[in-house]
Amino acid sequence: MQLVAGTLGKVWFLIAFTVIFWFFVDRTAKGHKLVIRRIAGFDALDEAIGRCTEMGRPVHYTFGVGELDANVLASFDVLGYVSGQCARMDTDIIITNALGEVQMMTEEIVRSAYVHAGKPDAYKADNVRFVSSVQTAYMSAILGIFQRERPGANLMLGPFFAESMMLAEAGQQIGAIQVGGTGRTIQVPFFIAACDYTLIGDELFVAGAYIGRKPLQVGAVYAQDFGKWLTLLLIVAGTILATSGNNFVTDLMKK
């Protein structure tokens, strides 16, 4: 059977990635501390929650109107951490959802965070709200929450579209400390303009590794970085060798 061009090169790359991935997972599981660079947006979460506690105002958290994708799944890790901190500090947290399938998962994440914090009775089911899957209605509902309940922190982490600028500007007007983050890079400039802290691109996807130090996720982050460096090395090496008339790297990736 004839292999598709480039199959062998991809197989070797996959094997190298898998070995490195499990190597870092094993090191993390055994207690070795692998360093992940500081990300200001995650470091600011405790500051935002503490400010709400001091002011007696709630924390607002939302995912945006995008579909259930990697942005939302990464944001779940942040929500679990924020909910747990709010439970420990007796600070209300309001979560607004635009997706019906996210609503039940959000309820369970927040409830579990309160249980793990030892305060199951403090959980308020009414604070986990499905507002609307329609973008304009979703924005209107949140703007109403801003005006009525005046959250001291506005955390927007997920797949955002045009609502990013509207919500960030409204949050800024009520004086909320704001953390925005999305993998949709086209919306990042709006968060940078109006938020105090912004997670750019891949930074949102390392939430589980950064906040929870989960071995699988830490291993994945390190393995991905290894893959990026390996790709860069192959490009540079291939360019140099091809310039000198040696096509070893090019031929390997074509096999």
C-alpha positions in Angstrom: 0.0 0.0 0.0 1.4 3.4 -1.0 1.6 6.0 1.7 0.4 9.5 1.2 3.3 11.9 0.8 4.6 13.2 4.1 3.1 10.4 6.2 6.5 9.1 7.5 7.6 12.5 8.6 4.3 13.1 10.4 4.5 9.8 12.1 8.0 10.6 13.5 6.8 14.0 14.6 3.8 12.4 16.3 6.0 9.8 18.1 8.3 12.5 19.4 5.4 14.7 20.5 3.8 11.7 22.4 7.0 10.8 24.2 7.6 14.3 25.3 4.0 14.7 26.4 4.1 11.7 28.7 7.5 12.6 29.9 6.3 16.0 31.2 3.0 14.4 32.5 5.1 11.9 34.5 7.3 14.6 35.9 4.4 16.8 37.0 2.6 13.8 38.6 5.7 13.0 40.6 5.8 16.5 42.1 8.3 18.2 39.9 7.4 21.8 39.5 7.4 22.8 35.8 7.5 26.6 35.3 4.9 28.3 33.3 5.5 32.0 32.6 3.5 34.5 34.6 0.2 35.5 33.0 -1.1 38.8 34.5 -4.7 38.0 33.6 -4.8 34.9 35.8 -2.8 36.6 38.6 -5.4 39.4 38.7 -8.3 37.0 39.5 -7.6 37.1 43.2 -7.3 40.8 43.1 -10.6 41.2 41.3 -12.4 38.9 43.8 -10.8 40.6 46.8 -11.9 44.0 45.5 -15.5 42.7 45.2 -15.4 41.3 48.7 -14.2 44.7 50.1 -16.9 46.6 48.2 -19.7 44.2 48.9 -20.4 43.8 45.2 -20.7 40.6 43.1 -18.4 39.1 40.5 -19.8 38.8 37.0 -18.6 35.9 34.8 -19.7 35.2 31.2 -18.5 33.0 28.2 -19.8 35.1 25.3 -22.3 33.9 22.6 -20.0 31.6 20.7 -20.6 27.9 20.3 -19.4 25.3 22.8 -15.7 24.9 21.8 -12.2 24.9 23.3 -12.6 28.5 24.5 -15.5 27.5 26.7 -13.9 24.3 28.0 -10.8 26.2 29.0 -12.9 28.8 30.6 -14.6 26.2 32.8 -11.3 25.8 34.7 -11.2 29.5 35.4 -14.8 29.5 36.5 -14.2 26.6 38.9 -11.3 28.5 40.5 -13.2 31.8 40.7 -16.3 30.2 42.1 -14.3 28.5 44.8 -12.6 31.7 45.8 -15.9 33.6 45.9 -17.3 30.8 48.1 -14.4 31.1 50.5 -14.7 34.9 50.7 -18.5 34.9 50.9 -18.7 37.0 47.7 -21.6 36.5 45.3 -20.8 35.4 41.7 -23.3 35.9 38.8 -22.8 33.8 35.7 -24.6 34.6 32.5 -24.9 32.0 29.7 -26.0 32.3 26.1 -25.8 28.5 25.4 -28.4 26.1 26.8 -25.9 23.2 26.8 -23.5 25.3 28.9 -26.1 26.2 31.5 -26.2 22.7 33.2 -22.5 22.3 33.1 -22.0 25.8 34.6 -24.5 25.0 37.4 -22.6 21.9 38.3 -19.2 23.6 38.2 -20.3 26.4 40.5 -22.2 24.0 42.9 -19.1 21.7 43.1 -16.9 24.7 43.9 -19.1 25.7 46.8 -19.2 22.1 48.1 -15.4 21.8 47.9 -15.1 25.1 49.7 -17.2 23.7 52.6 -20.1 26.1 52.0 -22.8 24.2 50.0 -25.6 26.2 51.5 -24.1 29.4 50.2 -24.6 28.4 46.6 -27.3 30.4 44.9 -28.9 28.6 41.9 -30.5 31.9 40.8 -27.1 33.4 40.2 -26.3 31.0 37.4 -28.5 32.5 34.6 -29.3 31.5 31.1 -30.2 34.9 29.5 -30.5 34.3 25.7 -28.8 32.8 22.8 -29.6 35.9 20.7 -26.7 38.3 20.7 -28.6 41.5 21.2 -30.8 40.0 24.0 -27.8 38.5 25.6 -26.0 41.9 25.7 -29.2 43.7 26.9 -29.6 41.2 29.8 -26.0 41.7 30.9 -26.2 45.5 30.6 -29.2 45.4 32.9 -27.3 43.3 35.4 -24.5 45.9 35.3 -26.9 48.7 36.1 -29.0 46.9 38.8 -26.4 44.8 40.6 -23.2 46.8 39.9 -20.6 44.0 39.9 -17.2 45.0 41.1 -15.5 42.6 38.6 -16.4 41.6 35.1 -14.7 38.4 33.9 -15.2 37.7 30.2 -13.5 34.4 29.1 -14.7 32.4 26.1 -15.6 32.7 22.4 -16.7 36.3 22.0 -18.0 38.1 19.0 -19.2 41.7 18.6 -20.5 41.7 22.1 -16.9 41.9 23.4 -16.7 45.7 23.0 -20.2 46.5 24.2 -19.8 44.5 27.4 -16.2 45.7 28.1 -17.2 49.3 27.6 -20.2 48.9 29.9 -18.1 47.2 32.6 -15.6 50.0 32.4 -18.3 52.6 32.9 -19.5 51.1 36.2 -15.9 50.9 37.4 -15.6 47.1 37.4 -12.1 45.6 37.2 -12.2 43.6 34.0 -10.3 40.5 32.7 -11.0 39.5 29.1 -9.8 36.5 27.2 -10.6 34.7 24.0 -9.0 32.5 21.4 -10.8 34.5 18.7 -7.9 36.9 18.1 -10.1 39.3 16.0 -11.8 40.3 19.3 -8.6 40.7 21.3 -8.0 44.4 20.4 -11.4 45.3 21.9 -10.5 43.6 25.2 -7.1 45.3 25.2 -8.7 48.7 24.7 -11.3 48.4 27.5 -10.2 45.7 30.0 -7.6 46.0 32.8 -6.1 42.6 31.9 -6.3 40.6 28.7 -5.5 37.0 27.9 -4.3 36.8 24.3 -4.9 33.8 22.1 -3.4 30.6 23.6 -3.1 32.1 27.1 -6.7 31.2 27.8 -6.1 27.5 26.9 -3.5 27.1 29.6 -5.9 27.9 32.4 -6.1 24.4 33.7 -2.3 24.1 33.8 -1.7 27.5 35.2 -4.4 27.6 37.9 -5.0 23.9 38.6 -1.6 22.5 37.8 -3.3 19.4 36.4 -0.6 17.0 35.2 -2.2 16.2 31.8 -2.7 19.8 31.0 0.8 20.9 32.2 2.3 18.1 30.1 0.2 19.2 27.1 1.5 22.8 27.4 5.1 21.7 27.6 4.7 19.2 24.7 3.0 21.9 22.6 5.9 24.3 23.2 8.3 21.5 22.3 6.4 20.9 19.1 6.6 24.6 18.2 10.4 24.6 18.8 10.9 21.4 16.9 8.9 22.8 14.0 10.9 26.0 14.0 14.2 24.0 14.2 13.1 21.9 11.2 12.3 25.0 9.2 15.6 26.6 10.0 17.6 23.4 9.5 15.7 22.6 6.3 16.3 26.1 4.9 20.0 26.0 5.7 20.5 22.5 4.2 18.4 23.2 1.1 20.5 26.4 0.5 23.6 24.3 0.6 22.1 21.7 -1.7 21.2 19.1 0.9 17.5 18.2 0.9 17.5 15.7 3.8 14.8 17.5 5.9 12.7 18.2 2.8 12.9 14.6 1.7 12.1 13.3 5.2 8.9 15.4 5.4 7.9 14.2 1.9 8.2 10.5 2.7 
